[in-house]
Amino acid sequence: MRRDPLPLSTPLVAIVGRPNVGKSTLFNRLCGGHDAIVEDQPGVTRDRRYGASDFDGVDFRVVDTGGLDYQAASASTLARDVLRQAMRAVEEAAVILFVVDGRDGLMPQDREVAERLRKIGKPVLYVANKIDGPRQEPAAAELYELGIDPVFAISAAHGRGMADLLDAVVAAVRGEAPDAGDAEAEEGQNDGTPDSDDKEEKDDTGPRVIRIALVGRPNAGKSSLINRLVGEERMIVDSVPGTTRDPVDTLIEHRGQQYLLIDTAGIRRRAKVHEPMEKIAVAMAEKAVNRADVAILVIDAAEGIGEQDARIAGLVQESGRALIIAFNKRDLIDADVERKLREDKERQLQFVPWALLTTCSAQTGRGVAKLLEDAQRCYASYNRRVSTGELNRFFDGIVERHPPPLFHGHPIRLYYITQAQVRPPSFMISVNYPQGMHFSYERYLQNQIRETFAFVGTPIRIMAREHKKRIGPKRRPET
C-alpha cells in the first residue's frame, strides 16, 4: 500500500551537513523506507528529496539535501548547484538537523556550516551520526566545542538513539525546547523508527494525489520539465548525463488537483551502465514507475526515438501504468520533423498504440501545463470502472459483428464479460475454450473497449476464464 504525501503546510525538517556523514541514511530511517540512494562516497545526493514521517502523533515532512561544501562550491558549477539546493531547503524548513560524522569528530567544514546555521535563526538540532555503541560516544563530545547543548549521538543505520532525536524533533516542531534524554537507556529498546504501518494508505476513497513518474534516457529534459511545472529550480539541471540519481518527489497543485512528480535518473542500456551507483540509480528509476499512476516517457525531439525509449515504454507497459509519450524540446524542431516523429512513434512504439502523445518545451514552457491535464485524463481512464450491464450490452454487439475464430474446429463461445479491477482496467471473459482465445482477438476486444468507453492513455487487460456449466439439482423420479 502507498501513502499520499503530507500537505505542503506540514512542518518541514531539513537534514544538512557536509558530504558523506549519513544524511540519506537518516532520511531513510525517518521516512521508514529505502528511497534515498546510500553509498559510501561523497556527493551521491544532489537534489532536494522530500519524504513524510510522524512520531508521537505529530506529522512532519523531511527533506534530504546534498552536502554543504563551500570550498567545493567555489570551484565547481555542479557543487554550487548542490549547495544552492541545500540552502533552499534550509530556508523552507521549520527545524534543521545538522549532522556530522561522530567517528571523525569536528571537521573544519562542520565548523563553517555550524557558524552559518547560527545566523539563520531557526531551531537547529545537532546530531552526531555513526555512533554505534558506547565506545564511540566520546568522539561525539567534540560537538560541544561549538557551544551547543544537547548533542544527539545516534546511529541512523542501526536506529540507536533515534527515539531521543525524534522526541526533540517533535518538540521543536511544536515550538518547545529540545531535550537530549538518555541515549544509553534507549539502546536495544524502541529505535524510534516511525511505524511503517502508519505510512500506508488507509483508504482509497476521496481525492487522490496523482503520481506521475518522468522517465526516459539521460538528458531528455526530465528535470527541466519538473522545474517548469514547479515554477522554480527544484531539480539540478546540467548537460552532464547522470546529474539526477535519486528518484525525487515533488508535490504540486494545479487547478485544484494535487500531483506528485517523480523525477528519475536517465535509464541507459544496461551494457552502458558501469558504475555501481549508476546501476542503483537506474534500478530505483525503474522502481519509481511501479509506484506511479502515470508515466511520462520524455523523449528529446531533436534526437528522435531510440531503441532505449522503446525498452522504457515496454517497462511501463509491463508495469500496467498509464503512459504519456512527451516529445520535449519542440522549440528545436520544425513541423516536418514533428510529423516524422509521429510517424516513427507509430512504427517504433507500435506495441503501445494506446499511449497518449504530446509535444512540449521545458525551455519555453509551451505545452508543459497540458502535460498535467493529459495526466489527469489518463488517470481518470486508469481508474475507470464500467458496469457489467453496460459491458454485456456492448459485448453482445461486437461478438455478433466479429465472432472469434474456431479453435480446432470448435466454435468459441463468449458467455459474458465483467470488469475485474482498475489500475489498470482489467476485464474477465467467460469462454468455453480459454486456450483458444487468440491474442489478435484479445487485441480486437481491447480496441473495441477502448473506443466504446473512451479509455485514454491506459493499458487494458483481457483475461479469459473457462465457463463452468451450472449443474441443477437432480429431479426426483416420479412415483
C-alpha positions as CSV (number, residue, x, y, z in Angstrom):
1,M,0.0,0.0,0.0
2,R,1.1,3.6,-0.7
3,R,0.6,6.7,1.3
4,D,-0.2,10.1,-0.3
5,P,2.4,12.8,0.7
6,L,1.7,15.2,3.5
7,P,0.3,18.7,2.7
8,L,2.8,21.4,1.9
9,S,1.7,23.2,5.1
10,T,3.0,20.4,7.2
11,P,6.2,21.5,9.1
12,L,9.4,20.6,7.3
13,V,12.6,19.2,8.9
14,A,15.8,19.7,6.8
15,I,18.8,17.3,7.1
16,V,22.0,19.1,6.4
17,G,25.7,18.6,6.8
18,R,28.9,18.1,4.8
19,P,29.1,15.2,2.3
20,N,29.1,11.6,3.4
21,V,28.0,12.0,7.1
22,G,24.9,9.7,6.7
23,K,22.2,12.3,5.8
24,S,20.5,9.9,3.4
25,T,20.6,7.0,5.8
26,L,18.9,9.3,8.4
27,F,16.4,10.3,5.8
28,N,15.5,6.7,5.1
29,R,15.3,5.9,8.9
30,L,12.9,8.9,9.5
31,C,10.7,8.1,6.5
32,G,10.6,4.4,7.1
33,G,12.0,3.2,3.8
34,H,15.0,2.9,1.5
35,D,14.1,5.5,-1.1
36,A,17.3,7.6,-1.0
37,I,20.4,6.1,-2.5
38,V,23.0,5.4,0.2
39,E,26.6,4.9,-1.0
40,D,29.9,5.1,0.9
41,Q,31.2,8.0,-1.1
42,P,30.6,11.8,-1.1
43,G,28.3,13.6,-3.5
44,V,25.7,10.9,-4.0
45,T,22.7,13.1,-3.1
46,R,22.3,16.3,-5.2
47,D,18.7,17.3,-5.5
48,R,16.4,18.0,-2.6
49,R,14.4,14.9,-1.7
50,Y,11.2,15.1,0.3
51,G,9.5,12.4,2.4
52,A,6.9,12.1,5.1
53,S,7.2,11.0,8.7
54,D,5.4,11.1,12.0
55,F,6.1,10.4,15.7
56,D,4.0,10.7,18.8
57,G,1.0,11.7,16.7
58,V,2.8,14.6,15.0
59,D,3.2,14.6,11.2
60,F,6.2,16.3,9.6
61,R,7.9,16.4,6.3
62,V,11.6,15.6,5.9
63,V,14.0,16.9,3.2
64,D,17.3,15.3,2.4
65,T,20.0,17.5,0.9
66,G,23.3,17.4,-0.8
67,G,26.5,18.0,1.1
68,L,27.2,21.6,2.3
69,D,30.7,22.0,0.9
70,Y,31.5,25.7,0.5
71,Q,35.1,25.0,-0.7
72,A,34.0,22.8,-3.5
73,A,31.2,25.2,-4.4
74,S,33.9,27.9,-5.2
75,A,35.4,25.6,-7.8
76,S,32.6,23.5,-9.3
77,T,29.4,24.6,-11.0
78,L,27.7,21.3,-10.0
79,A,28.8,21.7,-6.4
80,R,27.4,25.3,-6.4
81,D,24.1,24.0,-7.7
82,V,24.0,21.3,-4.9
83,L,24.8,24.0,-2.3
84,R,22.1,26.3,-3.6
85,Q,19.5,23.4,-3.4
86,A,20.5,22.6,0.2
87,M,20.2,26.2,1.3
88,R,16.8,26.5,-0.3
89,A,15.8,23.5,1.9
90,V,17.1,25.3,4.9
91,E,15.0,28.4,4.0
92,E,11.9,26.3,3.7
93,A,12.5,24.3,6.9
94,A,10.9,24.8,10.4
95,V,13.6,22.7,12.0
96,I,17.1,21.8,10.9
97,L,19.1,18.6,11.7
98,F,22.8,19.4,11.4
99,V,24.5,16.0,11.0
100,V,28.2,15.3,11.5
101,D,30.2,12.1,11.3
102,G,30.7,11.3,15.0
103,R,33.6,9.0,14.3
104,D,35.6,11.6,12.5
105,G,34.9,14.3,15.1
106,L,34.5,18.0,14.1
107,M,36.0,18.9,10.7
108,P,36.7,22.5,9.5
109,Q,33.7,22.2,7.1
110,D,31.5,21.3,10.0
111,R,32.5,24.4,11.9
112,E,31.8,26.6,8.9
113,V,28.4,25.1,8.4
114,A,27.5,25.4,12.1
115,E,28.5,29.1,12.0
116,R,26.3,29.8,9.0
117,L,23.3,27.9,10.5
118,R,23.6,30.0,13.7
119,K,22.9,33.2,11.7
120,I,19.7,31.8,10.2
121,G,17.7,32.0,13.5
122,K,15.9,28.7,13.2
123,P,15.8,25.7,15.6
124,V,18.9,23.5,14.9
125,L,19.4,20.1,16.4
126,Y,23.0,18.9,16.4
127,V,23.4,15.2,15.5
128,A,26.5,13.0,15.8
129,N,25.8,10.1,13.5
130,K,27.6,6.7,13.2
131,I,27.8,6.3,17.0
132,D,27.1,2.5,17.0
133,G,27.9,1.9,20.7
134,P,29.1,3.5,24.0
135,R,32.7,3.2,22.9
136,Q,32.2,5.8,20.1
137,E,30.3,8.3,22.3
138,P,33.4,10.2,23.4
139,A,34.0,11.2,19.8
140,A,30.6,12.8,19.7
141,A,31.5,15.0,22.7
142,E,33.6,17.2,20.3
143,L,30.4,18.8,19.1
144,Y,30.1,20.6,22.5
145,E,33.0,22.7,21.4
146,L,30.5,24.5,19.2
147,G,28.9,25.8,22.3
148,I,25.7,23.9,21.8
149,D,23.7,21.6,24.1
150,P,22.3,19.0,23.7
151,V,24.1,16.8,21.2
152,F,22.2,13.7,19.9
153,A,24.5,10.7,19.5
154,I,22.8,8.3,17.1
155,S,23.4,5.5,14.6
156,A,21.0,6.1,11.7
157,A,22.0,2.8,10.2
158,H,21.1,0.8,13.3
159,G,18.4,3.0,14.9
160,R,20.4,3.7,18.1
161,G,19.4,6.9,19.8
162,M,16.6,7.7,17.3
163,A,13.8,7.9,19.9
164,D,15.5,10.8,21.7
165,L,16.1,12.6,18.5
166,L,12.5,12.2,17.4
167,D,11.3,13.5,20.7
168,A,13.4,16.6,20.1
169,V,12.2,16.9,16.5
170,V,8.6,16.8,17.7
171,A,9.3,19.3,20.5
172,A,11.0,21.7,18.0
173,V,8.1,21.4,15.6
174,R,5.7,22.2,18.4
175,G,8.0,25.1,19.4
176,E,9.2,23.5,22.6
177,A,12.8,23.3,23.9
178,P,14.7,20.1,22.9
179,D,15.9,17.6,25.5
180,A,18.6,15.0,24.8
181,G,17.3,12.5,27.3
182,D,19.3,9.3,28.0
183,A,20.6,7.7,24.7
184,E,22.0,4.7,26.5
185,A,18.7,3.8,28.0
186,E,17.2,3.5,24.5
187,E,19.8,1.0,23.3
188,G,18.2,-2.3,22.5
189,Q,14.7,-0.8,23.0
190,N,12.4,1.1,20.6
191,D,14.7,2.5,18.0
192,G,12.2,5.3,17.3
193,T,11.7,4.4,13.7
194,P,8.3,5.6,12.5
195,D,5.8,2.8,12.3
196,S,5.7,1.7,8.6
197,D,2.0,0.6,9.1
198,D,1.1,4.3,9.7
199,K,2.7,5.1,6.4
200,E,0.2,3.0,4.4
201,E,-2.9,4.4,2.8
202,K,-5.9,3.5,4.9
203,D,-8.5,4.4,2.3
204,D,-8.6,4.7,-1.5
205,T,-11.7,6.8,-1.5
206,G,-11.8,10.5,-1.8
207,P,-9.5,12.8,-3.7
208,R,-6.1,11.3,-4.5
209,V,-2.8,12.7,-5.4
210,I,-1.9,11.7,-8.9
211,R,1.6,10.2,-9.0
212,I,3.5,10.9,-12.2
213,A,6.9,9.4,-12.9
214,L,9.0,11.2,-15.5
215,V,11.2,8.6,-17.2
216,G,13.5,8.5,-20.2
217,R,17.1,8.5,-21.4
218,P,19.7,10.8,-19.9
219,N,19.5,14.5,-21.0
220,A,15.9,14.2,-22.4
221,G,14.9,17.1,-20.2
222,K,13.0,15.4,-17.3
223,S,14.4,17.7,-14.6
224,S,13.9,20.8,-16.7
225,L,10.2,19.8,-17.1
226,I,9.9,19.4,-13.3
227,N,11.4,22.8,-12.8
228,R,9.0,24.4,-15.3
229,L,6.0,22.7,-13.7
230,V,7.0,23.7,-10.2
231,G,7.9,27.2,-11.2
232,E,11.3,27.2,-9.5
233,E,14.7,25.4,-9.8
234,R,13.7,22.4,-7.7
235,M,16.0,20.0,-9.7
236,I,19.6,20.5,-10.7
237,V,19.9,20.7,-14.5
238,D,23.3,20.0,-16.1
239,S,24.5,19.0,-19.5
240,V,26.4,16.1,-18.0
241,P,24.3,12.9,-18.2
242,G,23.5,11.3,-14.8
243,T,23.0,14.5,-12.8
244,T,19.8,13.1,-11.3
245,R,20.4,10.0,-9.2
246,D,17.7,9.6,-6.5
247,P,14.1,9.5,-7.6
248,V,13.0,12.9,-6.3
249,D,9.3,13.5,-5.3
250,T,7.8,17.0,-5.7
251,L,4.3,17.8,-4.7
252,I,2.4,20.5,-6.7
253,E,-1.2,21.6,-7.2
254,H,-2.8,22.6,-10.5
255,R,-6.4,23.7,-10.8
256,G,-7.4,22.1,-7.5
257,Q,-5.7,18.7,-8.3
258,Q,-2.5,17.7,-6.5
259,Y,0.2,15.9,-8.4
260,L,3.3,14.1,-7.1
261,L,6.0,14.5,-9.7
262,I,8.7,11.8,-9.5
263,D,11.9,12.8,-11.3
264,T,14.1,9.8,-12.1
265,A,17.6,9.1,-13.3
266,G,18.1,8.7,-17.0
267,I,17.7,5.0,-18.0
268,R,20.5,3.8,-20.3
269,R,21.1,0.4,-21.8
270,R,22.5,-1.9,-19.1
271,A,25.6,-2.6,-21.2
272,K,26.5,1.1,-20.9
273,V,26.0,1.3,-17.1
274,H,29.3,0.6,-15.4
275,E,29.4,2.5,-12.1
276,P,27.7,0.6,-9.2
277,M,26.0,3.9,-8.1
278,E,24.5,4.4,-11.6
279,K,23.2,0.9,-11.6
280,I,21.4,1.6,-8.3
281,A,20.0,4.8,-9.7
282,V,18.7,3.1,-12.8
283,A,17.1,0.3,-10.7
284,M,15.4,2.9,-8.5
285,A,14.1,4.7,-11.6
286,E,12.5,1.5,-12.7
287,K,11.0,1.0,-9.2
288,A,9.6,4.6,-9.4
289,V,7.5,3.5,-12.3
290,N,5.8,0.9,-10.1
291,R,4.7,3.5,-7.5
292,A,3.4,5.9,-10.1
293,D,-0.1,6.0,-11.6
294,V,1.0,7.7,-14.8
295,A,4.4,7.5,-16.5
296,I,5.6,10.3,-18.8
297,L,8.2,9.0,-21.3
298,V,10.2,12.1,-22.1
299,I,12.0,11.9,-25.5
300,D,14.4,14.5,-26.8
301,A,12.6,15.6,-30.0
302,A,15.8,16.7,-31.6
303,E,17.3,13.3,-31.2
304,G,14.2,11.3,-32.0
305,I,13.1,7.9,-30.7
306,G,15.8,5.5,-29.8
307,E,15.9,1.8,-29.0
308,Q,16.2,2.5,-25.3
309,D,13.0,4.6,-25.5
310,A,11.2,1.5,-26.8
311,R,12.6,-0.5,-23.9
312,I,11.4,2.0,-21.4
313,A,7.9,2.1,-22.9
314,G,7.9,-1.7,-22.6
315,L,8.8,-1.4,-19.0
316,V,5.8,0.9,-18.4
317,Q,3.5,-1.4,-20.3
318,E,4.6,-4.4,-18.2
319,S,4.0,-2.5,-15.0
320,G,0.5,-1.7,-16.1
321,R,0.8,2.0,-15.7
322,A,-0.9,4.7,-17.8
323,L,1.6,6.2,-20.3
324,I,2.1,9.6,-22.0
325,I,4.8,10.0,-24.6
326,A,6.1,13.5,-24.5
327,F,8.4,14.9,-27.2
328,N,10.4,17.6,-25.3
329,K,12.4,20.4,-26.9
330,R,9.8,21.1,-29.6
331,D,11.4,24.6,-29.9
332,L,14.3,22.9,-31.6
333,I,12.3,21.2,-34.4
334,D,10.1,22.3,-37.3
335,A,6.8,20.9,-38.5
336,D,8.4,18.4,-40.8
337,V,10.5,16.9,-38.0
338,E,7.5,16.7,-35.8
339,R,5.5,14.9,-38.4
340,K,8.3,12.4,-38.8
341,L,8.4,11.9,-35.1
342,R,4.8,10.9,-35.0
343,E,5.3,8.5,-37.9
344,D,8.3,7.0,-36.1
345,K,6.2,6.6,-33.0
346,E,3.6,4.5,-34.9
347,R,6.4,2.3,-36.2
348,Q,8.9,2.0,-33.3
349,L,6.3,2.1,-30.4
350,Q,3.6,0.2,-32.2
351,F,3.2,-2.1,-29.1
352,V,1.8,0.9,-27.1
353,P,-0.7,2.4,-29.6
354,W,-2.9,3.4,-26.7
355,A,-0.3,5.8,-25.2
356,L,-1.2,9.5,-25.3
357,L,1.2,11.5,-27.5
358,T,2.1,15.2,-26.8
359,T,4.8,17.7,-27.6
360,C,6.2,20.3,-25.2
361,S,9.2,22.5,-24.5
362,A,10.6,22.9,-21.0
363,Q,12.7,25.8,-22.3
364,T,9.8,27.9,-23.5
365,G,7.0,26.4,-21.4
366,R,4.9,25.7,-24.4
367,G,2.7,22.6,-23.8
368,V,4.0,21.9,-20.3
369,A,0.9,22.7,-18.4
370,K,-1.1,20.5,-20.8
371,L,1.1,17.6,-19.5
372,L,-0.8,17.7,-16.2
373,E,-4.2,17.9,-17.9
374,D,-3.3,14.9,-20.1
375,A,-2.1,13.1,-17.0
376,Q,-5.4,13.7,-15.3
377,R,-7.3,12.3,-18.3
378,C,-5.1,9.2,-18.3
379,Y,-5.5,8.8,-14.6
380,A,-9.3,9.0,-15.0
381,S,-9.2,6.2,-17.5
382,Y,-6.7,4.2,-15.4
383,N,-9.3,4.2,-12.6
384,R,-12.5,3.9,-14.7
385,R,-14.9,1.2,-13.9
386,V,-17.6,0.1,-16.4
387,S,-20.8,-1.6,-15.1
388,T,-21.4,-5.2,-16.0
389,G,-24.7,-4.3,-17.7
390,E,-23.0,-1.7,-20.0
391,L,-20.2,-4.2,-20.8
392,N,-22.5,-7.0,-21.8
393,R,-24.7,-4.8,-23.9
394,F,-21.6,-3.8,-25.8
395,F,-20.3,-7.3,-25.8
396,D,-23.3,-8.8,-27.5
397,G,-23.0,-6.4,-30.3
398,I,-19.3,-6.8,-31.1
399,V,-19.3,-10.6,-30.8
400,E,-22.2,-10.8,-33.3
401,R,-20.4,-8.5,-35.7
402,H,-17.0,-10.2,-35.3
403,P,-17.1,-13.6,-33.7
404,P,-13.9,-15.3,-32.6
405,P,-12.2,-17.8,-34.9
406,L,-12.7,-21.5,-34.5
407,F,-10.5,-23.5,-32.1
408,H,-9.5,-26.9,-33.5
409,G,-12.7,-26.9,-35.5
410,H,-14.9,-26.0,-32.5
411,P,-16.7,-22.6,-32.2
412,I,-15.5,-20.4,-29.3
413,R,-18.5,-19.2,-27.2
414,L,-18.1,-16.0,-25.2
415,Y,-20.7,-16.0,-22.5
416,Y,-20.3,-12.7,-20.6
417,I,-17.7,-10.1,-19.6
418,T,-17.1,-8.2,-16.4
419,Q,-14.5,-5.8,-15.1
420,A,-12.3,-7.5,-12.6
421,Q,-10.3,-4.5,-11.4
422,V,-9.0,-1.0,-12.2
423,R,-5.4,0.4,-12.3
424,P,-5.2,-0.8,-15.0
425,P,-8.7,-1.6,-16.2
426,S,-8.8,-5.4,-16.4
427,F,-11.7,-7.5,-17.8
428,M,-12.7,-11.1,-17.3
429,I,-14.4,-13.0,-20.1
430,S,-16.2,-16.3,-19.6
431,V,-15.5,-18.6,-22.5
432,N,-15.7,-22.3,-23.3
433,Y,-12.2,-22.6,-24.6
434,P,-9.9,-20.1,-22.9
435,Q,-6.8,-21.5,-24.6
436,G,-8.5,-20.8,-27.9
437,M,-8.6,-17.0,-27.4
438,H,-6.0,-15.8,-29.9
439,F,-4.0,-12.7,-28.9
440,S,-5.2,-10.9,-32.1
441,Y,-8.9,-11.3,-31.0
442,E,-8.0,-10.1,-27.5
443,R,-6.4,-7.1,-29.0
444,Y,-9.6,-6.5,-31.1
445,L,-11.6,-6.6,-27.9
446,Q,-9.2,-4.2,-26.2
447,N,-9.5,-1.8,-29.0
448,Q,-13.3,-2.0,-29.0
449,I,-13.5,-1.5,-25.3
450,R,-11.1,1.5,-25.5
451,E,-13.1,3.1,-28.3
452,T,-16.6,2.4,-26.8
453,F,-15.8,3.6,-23.3
454,A,-13.3,6.3,-24.2
455,F,-10.3,4.8,-22.3
456,V,-7.3,7.2,-22.9
457,G,-3.6,6.5,-22.3
458,T,-4.1,3.4,-20.2
459,P,-3.4,-0.3,-20.9
460,I,-6.4,-2.6,-20.9
461,R,-6.0,-6.2,-19.9
462,I,-8.2,-9.1,-21.0
463,M,-8.3,-12.4,-19.1
464,A,-10.2,-15.5,-20.3
465,R,-11.7,-17.9,-17.8
466,E,-13.3,-21.2,-18.5
467,H,-17.1,-21.1,-18.3
468,K,-18.5,-23.6,-15.8
469,K,-21.8,-25.0,-16.6
470,R,-24.3,-24.9,-13.8
471,I,-25.5,-28.2,-12.6
472,G,-29.0,-28.1,-11.2
473,P,-30.5,-30.4,-8.5
474,K,-31.4,-33.9,-9.6
475,R,-35.0,-34.4,-10.3
476,R,-36.8,-37.0,-8.2
477,P,-38.2,-39.9,-10.1
478,E,-42.0,-39.8,-10.5
479,T,-43.9,-42.4,-8.4
